[in-house]
């Protein structure tokens, strides 16, 4: 008898240890109720439905992450002149710390690269340590800050401006 090597296989698009598999698909108008419900639970100063509608109307690349039939996250980009800007990246609070943020960001960066984007920018609250940790893990570096960029419970909060130069093979 030879020894059998145990192999671990993960379906494409599946987060290890996650069942069912996740998949990314373009965001549609009929997703907005679910997306807005996540946005309202996730942030003290959420985007409005109108902002999401404007992004879709402007044909900004926008995707939802599904686990089974559930929308558990989403991302919105703008792309112009070889640059992309991550406008919104969010995982449902009930699904955080399970690798879904990695999945969302990896997919968005891949799509940006496939669109010929050379550099990706985003703003993040310095107080959002989980998001900062994710972005730094993916190679983003702070290149600037924007004074009083975000609304906060007591006044305004600065934004850290992060950048990632994409490698093209």
N, C-alpha and C positions, 0 to 999 in steps of 0.2 A: 504494500500500500504506500502510495506517495502521500505526502502531507498536502492537504488542500489549504491554499491561502485564502483567507477570508477577505473579500473585497467589499468596499463600501461604494455604492453607486447612488448618486443624487441626480434626479431628473433635471434637465436643463430648465433653469428658471426656478428651481426649488431651493428654498433655504434649508440647509442641513438640519435634520431633526424636525422639520416642519411637514405636517400633513394637513390638508392637501397642498399640492404644489401651488406656487404663486405664478402669476403671469402679469405682464405689462400690456396695456392696450391704450390706444388713444382715448383721451377724455372726450366725452360727448355732452351735449346739453342735458340729456336725461340723467347724467351722473351728478348734476349740480346739487340736488337735494342731499345726497349722501356725502359729497365732498364738503358742502357747507356745514353739515352736522359735525363732521370731523373737525373742521376748521374752528367751529365755535367751542368745541370741547378742548381743543389743543392750545389755543392762544387767548390771552386776556384782551388782546386788541386784534381780532381776526379780520381777514379780508371780507369784503361784502360779496354778496351774490353778483352785484353789478361788476365788480372787478374781475371775477371769474368769467362772466359773460363777455366782457370787453376783450379779455385774453383769447377766448375761443373765437370771437368775431374777427379779431386781428390775425387769426391763424397762427398764434404762438404755439410752438410745440408743447403739448400738455398730455400727460399720461396719468392713468390710474393703475395702482397695483392691486390686484385681486388675489384673495386666498379663497379658493372655491368660488362661491357667488358673492362673497363679501368684498367691498372696496375697503382696503385697509390703509391706503396711502395714496399720495399723488405728488406730481411735480410739474412745474410750469417753467419754461425757458423762453428767453427771447434770443434770437440769433440774427446777427448782422455784421457784415464786413469782417468775417473770419473770427468773430468773438461771440461768446454766448454769455448770458447773464441768467443765473438761477434766480427766478423771481419768487418761487415758493417751492418748498420741499417739506412734506409733512407725512408723518406716520400717525395713525390713530393712536391716542394715548393707551388704549387697551392692548395694543400690539407692540409697544415700544420695548426696547432692550432684548429683541429676539432676532436681530439681524436684518430686519426689513428696511431700515434706513440705508444700510450698506447696499442692499439689493436695488433700492430705488436710485440711489446716487450712481452706482455702477452702471445701471442701464441708461440713465440720462447722460452720463459722460460718454458712454459708447455711442449713443445716438448723435451727440454733439460732434464727436470725432468723425463719425460717418458723414456728417454734413460739412466736413472740411474746417471745423472750428479749430483754431490754434490755441486760444486761451479762454478760460472760463472764469467769470467773476461772480461774486455773491456778497451780500451783506448779511451779517449775523450779529445778534445781540451778544456782547461779551458775557452777559449773565447766563446765556444758554450754553452751559458747559457741555452738555451731551452733544449738541450740534457741533460745537467747536471741536470736540474730541473726534467726531466722525470726519469732519472736513480735514483736520490735520492728519488723521490716519490715511486719508486718500491722497495726501500730498499738497493740499492747499496751504498757502502761506499768506500771512497778513501783509498787505501792501499799502494800506492807508486806513484812516478812520474817518467817519463822517460824524461831525459834532451834532448832537441833539437830533439824530435821525429818526429814532423810534419814539412813539408815544409810550409813556410809562405811568405807573400809578401815581407817582409824585414828580410831575414834570416830564422830562425827556431823557432818553438814554442814547448814548453814542452807538454807532455801528462800527464793527470791525469789517473792513473790506478785504476779502480774501481772493486769491488768484491761484489758478492752476494752469500751467502750460501743458497742453496735451501732446503726447508723443504719437507720431504717426509712423506706422510700419511701412 
